[in-house]
Amino acid sequence: MPSLKLSSFVPVALALVSFAALGGCAIDAAEDEDLVSSEDAILAASLTPGTFKLYDAPRADPGSCDVHTVLELKSQSGARAALHERVGGPCRLAVFPDLREYRLRFEGTACGSKIYKGSKRIAGKLRNIKITDHRTRVCRDLVPAKIIVEETDRDGALRTKYSNDAPPAAATGTWLTIAPKQCGTNPWNGAGPAPGRDASWLQGEQGEVDDFFRGEGIALDQVGFAYPSEPRMVCMACSCPRGDALVVKAKSSADAARLVADYGFVEIAGALTTAPKQCGTNPWEGGAQTHDDRAETANLASWAKSQGAELEQAGFLDHTEPRMVCMACSCPRGDTAIAFPKSAAGSNELVNLGWKRVEN
């Protein structure tokens, strides 16, 4: 099991899996030979590509801790099914990704539904999969899901999972958050400007976030990170949340909806914001400017606690486009402070001190 360490402003990650197995995230090519002939793969040309979230029950409501299996049906060198486990939303649960991919053979149709099967030896164990694709079904009966997957797991047990066919819930607000993962495994890590686009003026990981989502056609108005107000433990496995929270404000409800549907963001609830002033005149600065978000977050949390508003986490967001600001000490300095109080009473105290509730 990986070691646990104390890190400033990092929450507990509840790893409910054996992390000793996480070293085997990648598929072992030496053992994972395909057990389907190339002729079978050609017969599977009828496969319609798509990506699906699978759950243990039909019409599942995942809630804020969205543990699911991702299925990607692909037509690359034949018909293939790639699967892995994932957790979405602001969740501290870790899951073993269990990456696997099968080459599929076409087994036939039933009432217009297409049936595919595949077998593969993974880590020395033979695993089988059956996928029933009801997207082309012509019978008028009701089926539990458009995609039904029956697969043997690593222990040889047969498990059935169902696609969630409900349309993604459109975000009604534009303030969103997600829990970044360890090991630089987030989609924006290392991202640069997309071809034909200028690089973000933001620095570090904030700039990577802005560049990545610009390249995906998603416009962000503000980007920042919120950190826990007290040091906590995190697990160091790559599938674990690293402890902070990425907070963004999307420029439109359409952009927000894509962040929710495609990347697992969730709407912010219970947060408050304020516009910090110039010259270190904010009450948590005491006249001394830190120029370091984490250090200022610690000062903000300490000040809020002294005012009866203990915080779960807090941080600072920057606009993705440069803005003109005046340099007088009474002027806003251009960023946004965001705080997540631990209680309703603390939230009310911040409102009394001039903070505004985030309205989504």
C-alpha positions in Angstrom: 0.0 0.0 0.0 1.4 3.4 -0.9 2.5 5.6 1.9 0.2 8.3 3.3 1.7 11.7 3.7 0.6 15.0 5.3 0.4 17.8 2.8 -0.6 21.4 3.5 -4.1 22.0 2.4 -4.8 18.5 1.2 -7.9 16.5 2.2 -8.3 12.8 3.0 -8.6 10.5 0.0 -10.6 7.4 1.0 -9.0 4.6 -1.1 -11.3 1.7 -0.9 -9.2 -0.6 -3.1 -5.9 -2.4 -2.8 -3.3 0.1 -3.9 -0.7 -2.6 -4.1 -2.5 -3.6 -7.4 -2.3 -0.1 -8.8 1.2 -0.7 -10.2 -0.6 -3.0 -12.8 -2.8 -0.2 -14.3 -1.4 -0.8 -17.8 -2.4 -3.9 -19.7 0.3 -6.5 -19.9 0.9 -6.9 -23.6 2.9 -10.1 -23.1 -0.1 -11.9 -21.6 -3.0 -10.2 -23.3 -3.1 -11.8 -26.7 -6.4 -11.5 -28.6 -8.4 -14.7 -28.7 -10.5 -13.6 -31.7 -9.5 -14.2 -35.3 -9.1 -11.4 -37.8 -12.0 -12.9 -39.8 -14.2 -12.5 -36.8 -13.1 -8.8 -36.5 -14.1 -8.2 -40.1 -17.6 -9.6 -39.4 -17.9 -7.0 -36.6 -17.8 -4.1 -39.1 -21.4 -3.3 -38.2 -20.3 -1.9 -34.9 -21.5 1.7 -34.2 -18.9 3.6 -32.3 -19.8 5.4 -29.1 -18.8 6.0 -25.5 -21.0 5.0 -22.5 -21.1 5.2 -18.7 -22.1 1.8 -17.3 -23.7 1.1 -13.9 -24.7 -2.0 -11.9 -28.4 -1.2 -12.4 -30.6 0.2 -15.2 -31.4 3.9 -14.9 -29.0 4.4 -12.1 -28.7 7.7 -10.3 -25.0 8.1 -9.6 -25.2 11.0 -7.2 -22.3 13.3 -6.5 -19.8 10.3 -6.1 -20.1 9.0 -9.6 -18.4 5.5 -9.7 -18.9 3.9 -13.1 -17.4 1.9 -15.9 -16.5 3.7 -19.1 -17.1 1.7 -22.3 -15.8 2.9 -25.6 -16.9 1.0 -28.7 -14.3 1.5 -31.5 -13.9 0.5 -35.1 -10.1 0.4 -35.2 -8.4 -2.6 -36.8 -11.7 -4.4 -36.4 -14.4 -3.9 -33.8 -13.1 -3.3 -30.2 -14.4 -2.5 -26.8 -12.2 -0.6 -24.3 -13.3 -0.4 -20.7 -12.0 1.1 -17.5 -13.3 2.1 -14.1 -13.7 5.8 -13.2 -15.0 8.0 -10.4 -16.3 11.5 -11.2 -17.5 14.5 -9.3 -16.1 16.0 -6.1 -15.4 12.5 -4.7 -12.6 11.3 -2.4 -13.1 7.7 -3.4 -10.3 6.0 -5.4 -11.0 3.1 -7.8 -8.6 0.7 -9.5 -8.9 1.6 -13.2 -8.6 -2.0 -14.5 -7.9 -1.1 -18.1 -8.9 -3.7 -20.6 -9.7 -4.0 -24.3 -11.3 -6.7 -26.3 -11.5 -7.4 -30.0 -15.2 -8.3 -30.7 -16.8 -10.8 -33.0 -20.3 -10.3 -34.4 -22.7 -12.9 -33.0 -25.9 -11.9 -34.8 -29.0 -9.9 -34.3 -32.2 -10.3 -32.3 -35.1 -8.1 -33.1 -32.7 -5.6 -34.6 -30.4 -5.6 -31.6 -26.8 -6.5 -32.3 -24.8 -8.9 -30.2 -21.0 -9.0 -29.9 -18.7 -11.3 -27.9 -15.0 -11.3 -27.2 -12.4 -13.0 -25.1 -9.0 -12.0 -23.8 -6.3 -13.3 -21.5 -5.5 -10.5 -19.1 -2.9 -10.9 -16.4 -3.0 -14.7 -17.0 -6.8 -15.0 -16.6 -9.2 -15.5 -19.4 -12.0 -12.9 -19.4 -15.1 -12.9 -21.6 -17.5 -10.1 -22.6 -20.9 -10.0 -24.3 -22.3 -6.7 -25.4 -25.9 -6.3 -26.5 -26.5 -3.1 -28.5 -30.1 -2.2 -28.5 -29.6 1.1 -30.3 -30.9 -0.4 -33.6 -33.7 -2.4 -32.0 -36.9 -2.5 -34.1 -39.2 -4.3 -31.6 -41.5 -2.1 -29.6 -40.8 -3.8 -26.3 -38.9 -2.0 -23.5 -35.3 -2.9 -22.8 -33.5 -2.0 -19.6 -30.8 0.0 -21.4 -29.4 0.7 -24.9 -26.2 -1.1 -24.1 -26.0 -4.1 -21.8 -22.5 -5.6 -21.0 -22.0 -9.0 -19.4 -18.3 -9.4 -18.4 -16.3 -11.7 -16.2 -14.2 -9.7 -13.8 -10.7 -10.3 -12.5 -12.0 -12.9 -10.0 -14.0 -14.8 -12.7 -17.4 -13.6 -11.5 -19.9 -12.6 -14.2 -21.1 -9.0 -13.8 -23.8 -7.2 -15.8 -23.8 -3.5 -16.3 -26.2 -1.1 -18.1 -25.6 2.1 -19.9 -27.1 5.3 -18.4 -29.3 6.6 -21.3 -30.7 9.7 -19.6 -29.5 12.9 -21.3 -26.8 14.6 -19.3 -28.2 17.1 -16.8 -27.6 20.5 -18.2 -25.8 22.8 -15.9 -28.1 25.6 -14.8 -25.2 27.7 -13.5 -21.7 28.4 -14.6 -19.7 28.0 -11.4 -18.3 24.4 -11.4 -15.7 22.3 -9.6 -13.9 19.0 -10.0 -11.4 17.1 -7.8 -8.0 16.7 -9.7 -6.2 13.4 -9.6 -2.6 12.5 -8.7 0.3 11.9 -11.1 -0.6 14.5 -13.7 -3.4 12.3 -15.0 -5.9 15.1 -15.5 -6.8 15.8 -19.1 -5.4 19.3 -18.9 -2.0 18.4 -17.5 0.7 19.4 -19.9 -1.7 21.0 -22.3 -0.5 23.9 -24.5 -2.3 26.2 -26.9 -4.4 24.5 -29.6 -3.2 25.1 -33.2 -4.2 28.5 -34.4 -4.9 29.8 -30.8 -2.9 32.1 -28.7 -1.5 30.7 -25.4 -3.4 31.5 -22.2 -2.0 34.4 -20.4 -2.4 32.5 -17.1 0.6 30.8 -15.7 1.2 27.2 -14.5 -1.6 24.8 -14.2 -4.2 27.5 -14.5 -2.9 28.2 -18.0 -2.9 24.5 -18.8 -6.6 24.3 -17.8 -7.4 27.4 -19.9 -5.4 26.1 -23.0 -6.9 22.6 -22.8 -10.6 23.7 -22.6 -10.1 26.4 -25.3 -8.8 23.6 -27.5 -12.0 21.7 -26.7 -14.1 24.6 -27.7 -15.1 25.4 -24.1 -14.7 29.0 -22.9 -13.8 29.7 -19.3 -14.2 33.1 -17.6 -12.3 32.3 -14.4 -9.9 29.5 -13.3 -8.4 28.8 -9.9 -7.8 26.2 -7.2 -9.3 25.9 -3.8 -7.3 24.3 -0.9 -8.4 22.8 2.4 -8.1 25.1 5.3 -6.2 22.5 7.4 -3.5 19.9 6.5 -4.9 16.5 5.8 -3.8 13.1 4.5 -4.0 11.9 0.9 -3.2 8.6 -0.7 -0.5 8.7 -3.4 -1.9 6.3 -5.9 -2.5 7.8 -9.4 -6.2 7.2 -9.2 -6.5 9.2 -5.9 -7.7 12.8 -5.7 -4.7 14.9 -4.9 -6.6 17.0 -2.3 -7.4 20.4 -3.9 -10.3 21.4 -6.1 -10.3 22.9 -9.6 -12.8 25.8 -9.6 -14.0 27.4 -12.9 -16.6 29.8 -14.0 -17.7 29.0 -17.5 -18.6 31.8 -19.9 -22.0 30.3 -20.8 -24.5 27.7 -19.7 -23.6 25.7 -22.9 -20.0 25.6 -21.9 -21.0 24.6 -18.3 -23.2 21.8 -19.7 -20.2 20.4 -21.6 -18.0 20.5 -18.6 -20.6 18.5 -16.7 -21.4 16.0 -19.4 -18.0 15.4 -20.9 -15.6 15.9 -18.0 -17.5 15.2 -14.7 -17.6 18.7 -13.3 -20.4 19.5 -10.8 -22.1 22.7 -9.9 -20.8 24.6 -6.9 -23.0 24.8 -3.9 -22.6 26.8 -0.7 -19.7 28.9 -1.8 -19.2 32.7 -1.3 -17.0 35.1 -3.2 -15.5 38.6 -2.8 -13.2 40.8 -4.8 -9.9 41.3 -3.0 -8.5 44.8 -2.9 -5.0 46.2 -3.7 -2.1 47.0 -1.4 -2.6 44.2 1.1 -5.7 45.9 2.5 -7.8 42.8 2.8 -8.6 41.8 6.4 -6.8 38.5 6.1 -3.6 40.1 4.8 -2.9 42.5 7.6 -1.2 44.9 5.3 1.3 42.3 3.9 0.9 41.0 0.4 1.9 37.4 0.0 1.8 36.9 -3.9 1.3 33.2 -3.2 -2.2 31.6 -3.4 -1.6 28.8 -1.0 -0.1 31.1 1.7 -2.9 33.6 1.2 -5.5 30.8 1.4 -4.1 29.9 4.8 -4.3 33.5 5.9 -7.9 33.7 4.6 -8.9 30.5 6.4 -7.3 31.7 9.7 -9.0 35.1 9.5 -12.4 33.6 8.6 -12.2 31.2 11.6 -11.5 34.2 13.8 -14.7 35.7 12.5 -16.8 32.6 13.3 -16.8 31.4 9.7 -14.6 28.2 9.7 -13.9 27.1 6.1 -13.8 23.7 4.5 -11.6 25.1 1.7 -10.8 28.4 -0.1 -8.8 29.8 -3.0 -8.4 32.5 -5.6 -9.5 32.6 -9.2 -8.0 34.6 -12.1 -9.8 35.8 -15.2 -8.8 34.1 -18.4 -8.5 37.4 -20.2 -6.4 40.3 -19.0 -8.3 43.1 -17.3 -7.5 46.7 -16.6 -7.4 47.5 -12.9 -6.7 50.8 -11.1 -3.8 50.8 -8.7 -5.4 52.7 -5.8 -5.5 50.8 -2.6 -9.3 50.9 -2.6 -9.5 49.3 -6.0 -10.1 45.5 -6.7 -6.9 43.8 -7.7 -8.7 41.8 -10.4 -9.0 38.3 -9.0 -11.8 36.6 -7.1 -11.6 35.0 -3.6 -13.8 32.0 -3.1 -14.7 30.3 0.2 -16.6 27.2 1.2 -17.8 27.5 4.8 -18.3 24.5 7.0 -21.6 25.6 8.3 -24.7 27.7 7.5 -23.8 30.0 10.5 -20.3 30.5 9.0 -21.8 31.3 5.6 -24.1 33.9 7.2 -21.1 35.5 9.0 -19.3 36.0 5.7 -22.4 37.5 4.1 -22.5 40.0 7.0 -18.8 40.8 6.2 -19.7 41.7 2.6 -19.2 38.3 0.8 -21.7 37.3 -1.8 -23.2 33.8 -2.2 -22.4 32.0 -5.5 -25.7 31.8 -7.4 -25.9 29.1 -10.0 
